[in-house]
Amino acid sequence: MVSDGSRSPGNIKIGQRLVGEGLPCFVIAEGGVNHNGDPRLATELVHIAARCQADAVKFQKRTIGELLTREALERPYVHPNSLGATYGEHRHKLELDDDTWYRLRDLATRLGLEFMGSAWDRGSADLLEALDTPAIKMPSAVLTDLDLLAYVARKGRPMIVSTGMSTLSEVDQAVDRILAHTDQLILLQCTSAYPSEFVDINLRVMETFRRRYGLLVGYSGHERGISVSEAAAALGACVVERHFTRDRTLPGPDHAASLEPTGLQKLVRDIRQIEMAMGSPDKSVAPAEVAVRARLGKSVVAAQPILAGTVISADMLTVKSPGDGIAANQLERLVGRIAEVDVLRDRLLPPEALEWELRAPAQVRERH
């Protein structure tokens, strides 16, 4: 699906937030499975997201039996971050029960956060719909599951879709399938490596998506640090999503590639500062610059005494600070005018000098 240029992205309402180009970036604090299956840790992550002033907190939901073959479930999983003897035990350990999801939603709402989840399968999507989440996130791993994308799209909720591990033609297919049912779609550039190397991130893909599909775009990051995510916001990402954790040294699959609370707090702070700094495309003197301009700017100054009645020539003028007189770029407008008052050497010419009578060129005599 390639846009013919007629489609332009509109704003999308996610809960109480309006998301779109030129609007504040929607920052998702991705708790993922960093709760390690512990409801108390999940609760703590919601509080951290609120303290860091994220817009939303999000966790991942899997129906393990729908996602993995029996062989994959029974495969031994010996790994420093393993939470079970087999991969199935590990994955089951990382799930929260439905009641906990409801409690986390209620807590997030009380704290002023939007509450969201990533749907890895139909059962997970149904739970998120039952929770009345304001949007449903589709992880990179399901981008080629076109039937699941269509199933979620038919629910009519905004969809935020990550595009890691995919080719452009696969993104084309996913976008076509979703847009057949809803236009409430935000595409995120993503590199599914934990952590992602900077050379693999390719933030410019956001612009490719914007031009190709006429959709809102954003970024889901797994890189070290926060500078790349901040750059994504500066480049127009409407959504920025980052994994976070209480402690990067905890066991589990995603902690090491996540931000700790201080990092998440700085990311949100810096994105808000960048948004303010992007400002207006109109070039003007900022109010804070007025006094500085008056002190440091250049004004037209008499290079020698100028007596009333003198026809001013260029060699009678120079430019110096302060900048609260006739601006230096107006010097040529003063040449040929007849001084109406005496101007002492090294003094600013008065503002009204720009209105003094201008001697016709043939009458202006050169001074020697």
C-alpha positions in Angstrom: 0.0 0.0 0.0 1.6 3.2 -1.2 0.0 6.6 -0.5 -0.9 8.6 -3.6 -0.1 11.7 -1.6 -3.7 12.6 -1.0 -3.8 10.9 2.4 -2.6 13.0 5.3 -2.5 11.8 8.9 -5.2 13.0 11.2 -5.1 13.2 15.0 -6.0 10.1 17.0 -7.5 10.1 20.4 -5.9 7.8 22.9 -7.9 8.0 26.1 -7.7 11.6 27.3 -4.7 12.4 25.0 -4.9 13.6 21.4 -2.0 12.3 19.4 -0.9 13.8 16.1 1.7 15.9 14.2 2.5 19.1 16.0 1.0 17.8 19.3 2.9 16.7 22.4 4.7 13.3 21.9 2.8 10.4 23.5 5.3 8.7 25.8 4.6 5.1 26.6 6.4 3.6 29.6 6.7 0.0 28.5 6.7 -2.2 31.6 6.6 -5.2 29.2 7.2 -8.3 31.4 9.6 -6.5 33.7 7.2 -7.3 36.6 8.6 -10.9 36.4 5.1 -12.2 37.0 5.0 -10.5 40.4 1.8 -8.3 40.9 3.6 -6.2 43.5 6.5 -5.4 41.1 3.9 -4.6 38.4 2.2 -2.2 40.8 5.5 -0.5 41.6 6.2 -0.1 37.8 2.8 1.7 37.4 3.8 4.1 40.2 7.2 4.7 38.6 5.6 5.5 35.3 3.4 8.1 37.0 6.2 9.7 38.9 8.2 10.0 35.6 5.2 11.7 34.0 4.8 9.3 31.1 1.5 9.5 29.2 0.8 5.8 29.4 2.0 2.6 31.1 1.9 -0.6 29.2 2.5 -4.3 29.8 2.6 -7.3 27.5 0.0 -10.0 27.4 0.4 -13.5 26.0 -1.8 -16.6 26.0 1.1 -19.0 26.1 -0.8 -22.0 24.8 -1.8 -20.1 21.6 1.7 -18.9 20.8 4.1 -21.8 21.1 4.3 -25.4 19.9 4.5 -28.2 22.4 8.1 -28.7 21.5 8.9 -25.0 22.1 7.1 -25.1 25.4 9.0 -28.2 26.6 12.4 -27.1 25.4 14.9 -26.8 28.3 15.7 -23.1 29.0 19.0 -22.8 30.8 19.9 -19.2 30.8 20.9 -16.5 33.4 17.6 -14.8 32.9 15.5 -17.9 32.9 12.6 -18.0 35.3 11.8 -21.7 34.7 13.3 -25.0 33.7 11.6 -25.1 30.3 10.8 -22.2 28.0 7.1 -22.8 28.6 7.6 -22.5 32.4 9.7 -19.4 31.8 7.0 -17.7 29.7 4.1 -18.8 32.1 6.1 -17.3 35.0 6.1 -13.9 33.2 2.3 -13.7 32.9 -0.1 -11.9 35.2 -3.6 -13.1 35.9 -6.6 -11.3 34.6 -7.6 -9.9 38.0 -4.2 -8.3 38.3 -4.6 -6.6 34.9 -7.8 -5.1 36.1 -6.2 -3.8 39.3 -3.3 -2.3 37.4 -5.7 -0.6 35.0 -7.6 1.0 37.9 -4.4 2.1 39.6 -3.0 3.6 36.4 -6.3 5.5 35.8 -6.2 6.9 39.4 -2.7 8.1 38.8 -3.6 9.9 35.6 -2.0 7.4 33.2 -3.5 5.7 30.1 -3.3 1.9 30.6 -2.4 -0.2 27.6 -1.2 -3.7 26.7 0.5 -5.5 23.8 -1.6 -8.2 22.3 0.3 -11.3 21.1 -2.7 -13.3 20.3 -6.5 -13.2 20.1 -7.1 -14.1 23.7 -4.8 -11.3 24.8 -6.6 -8.8 22.5 -9.9 -9.9 23.9 -8.7 -9.2 27.5 -7.5 -5.7 26.4 -10.8 -5.0 24.8 -12.6 -6.1 28.0 -10.3 -3.8 30.0 -11.4 -1.0 27.7 -7.9 0.0 26.9 -7.7 3.2 24.9 -5.5 1.6 22.2 -4.0 -1.8 21.5 -0.3 -2.3 20.8 0.8 -4.9 18.3 4.4 -6.1 18.9 6.8 -6.6 16.1 6.6 -10.3 16.4 3.0 -10.4 15.1 3.5 -8.0 12.2 3.2 -10.9 9.7 0.2 -12.4 11.4 -2.3 -10.7 9.1 -5.3 -12.5 10.5 -4.5 -11.3 14.0 -4.0 -7.8 12.8 -7.4 -7.9 11.1 -9.0 -9.4 14.2 -7.7 -6.5 16.3 -8.5 -3.9 13.7 -12.1 -4.9 13.7 -12.4 -4.0 17.3 -12.3 -0.4 16.2 -9.7 0.7 18.8 -6.6 2.7 17.8 -3.7 0.4 17.0 -0.1 1.1 17.6 2.0 -1.2 15.5 5.7 -1.9 15.9 7.7 -2.9 12.8 10.8 -4.6 14.0 12.2 -7.7 12.2 10.3 -6.7 9.0 10.8 -5.7 5.4 9.0 -2.8 3.8 6.8 -5.2 1.7 5.8 -6.9 5.0 4.8 -3.5 6.4 2.9 -2.8 3.2 0.9 -6.0 3.8 0.2 -5.3 7.4 -0.9 -1.7 6.7 -3.2 -2.8 3.9 -4.8 -5.4 6.1 -5.4 -3.0 9.0 -6.6 -0.1 6.9 -9.3 -2.4 5.4 -11.0 -2.2 8.9 -9.7 1.0 10.6 -7.7 4.1 9.9 -6.8 4.5 13.6 -3.2 3.4 13.1 0.2 4.6 14.2 3.3 2.9 12.9 6.4 2.7 15.0 9.9 2.2 13.6 11.6 -0.4 15.7 14.7 -2.6 15.8 14.1 -5.8 17.7 17.5 -6.3 19.2 18.1 -6.0 23.0 19.9 -3.6 23.2 19.8 -2.3 19.6 23.1 -1.0 18.1 22.9 2.6 17.0 23.9 1.7 13.4 20.8 -0.5 13.1 18.2 1.9 14.4 17.4 3.9 11.2 15.2 6.7 12.5 14.8 7.9 8.9 12.4 5.0 8.3 9.8 7.1 10.1 9.8 9.6 7.2 9.6 6.7 4.8 6.4 5.5 6.6 5.0 9.0 6.8 5.3 9.5 3.0 4.5 6.0 1.9 1.3 5.5 4.0 0.2 9.0 5.1 0.0 7.7 8.7 1.1 9.0 12.0 4.5 7.5 12.9 6.6 7.0 16.0 9.5 5.0 17.5 9.8 2.0 19.8 13.4 1.9 21.1 15.6 -0.7 22.7 18.9 1.2 22.5 21.3 2.2 25.2 20.7 5.6 26.7 18.0 8.1 25.8 19.5 10.3 23.1 18.1 8.4 20.1 14.6 8.4 21.6 14.9 12.1 22.1 16.1 12.5 18.5 13.0 10.5 17.3 10.8 13.0 19.1 12.6 15.9 17.4 12.2 14.2 14.0 8.4 14.1 14.5 7.6 10.9 16.3 4.1 11.2 17.6 4.7 8.2 19.9 7.9 7.2 21.7 7.9 3.9 23.6 10.7 2.7 25.9 11.0 -0.3 28.2 11.6 0.6 31.8 12.4 -1.4 35.0 12.9 -0.8 38.6 16.4 -2.3 38.4 18.3 -3.3 35.3 20.2 -6.1 37.2 17.0 -8.1 37.9 16.7 -11.5 36.3 14.4 -11.6 33.3 14.6 -11.1 29.5 14.2 -7.4 29.2 15.6 -5.7 32.2 19.1 -5.2 30.8 17.7 -3.3 27.8 15.4 -1.1 29.8 15.7 2.3 31.4 15.8 2.6 35.1 13.5 5.3 36.7 16.0 8.1 36.5 16.5 7.4 32.8 12.8 7.3 32.1 12.3 10.5 34.0 15.1 12.3 32.1 13.7 11.0 28.8 10.2 12.4 29.4 11.7 15.7 30.7 14.0 16.0 27.6 11.2 15.3 25.1 9.1 18.0 26.7 12.0 20.4 26.5 12.6 19.5 22.9 9.0 20.1 22.1 9.2 23.6 23.5 12.5 24.3 21.7 11.1 23.2 18.3 8.7 26.2 18.6 7.5 28.2 15.6 8.9 28.2 12.0 8.7 32.0 12.1 12.0 33.8 12.7 11.7 36.7 15.1 13.4 38.4 18.0 12.4 36.5 21.1 11.2 38.6 24.1 14.2 37.4 26.1 16.5 38.7 23.3 15.3 42.3 23.4 17.5 43.4 26.2 20.5 41.4 24.9 20.1 43.0 21.5 20.0 46.5 23.0 23.2 45.8 24.8 25.2 43.8 22.2 23.7 44.8 18.8 25.3 47.4 16.5 23.9 50.9 15.9 24.9 53.7 13.5 27.4 56.1 15.2 29.0 59.4 14.1 32.6 58.7 13.2 33.3 62.4 13.4 31.4 65.5 14.5 28.4 66.1 12.2 27.1 69.7 12.3 23.5 70.6 11.6 23.1 71.4 7.9 25.8 68.9 6.8 25.1 66.5 4.0 26.0 63.1 5.6 28.5 61.0 3.7 29.5 57.4 4.3 32.9 58.3 5.9 31.1 60.3 8.6 29.4 57.1 9.9 30.4 53.8 11.6 28.7 51.1 13.7 29.2 50.3 17.3 27.3 48.9 20.3 24.9 49.4 22.0 22.1 48.2 19.7 19.3 50.5 20.9 19.9 53.1 18.1 19.4 53.0 14.4 20.3 49.4 13.4 23.6 49.0 11.6 21.9 47.6 8.5 20.2 51.0 8.0 23.5 52.9 7.6 23.2 53.3 3.8 19.8 55.0 4.2 21.5 57.8 6.2 24.0 58.7 3.4 22.9 61.9 1.6 20.6 63.1 4.3 20.9 66.6 5.8 21.6 66.7 9.5 19.0 68.7 11.4 20.9 68.7 14.6 24.5 68.5 15.7 25.8 64.9 16.4 28.9 64.6 18.5 31.7 62.2 17.5 31.1 58.6 18.8 27.4 59.3 19.6 24.4 57.3 18.2 22.5 59.1 15.5 19.0 59.8 16.7 16.2 57.6 15.4 14.6 60.5 13.6 17.7 60.8 11.4 16.1 58.3 9.1 13.5 60.9 8.3 15.8 63.8 7.7 15.6 65.4 4.2 17.5 63.5 1.6 19.5 65.6 -0.8 19.0 64.7 -4.4 22.0 62.7 -5.8 23.2 65.5 -8.1 23.3 67.9 -5.2 25.3 65.7 -2.9 28.9 66.8 -2.8 31.8 64.5 -2.0 33.7 65.4 1.1 37.5 65.4 0.7 
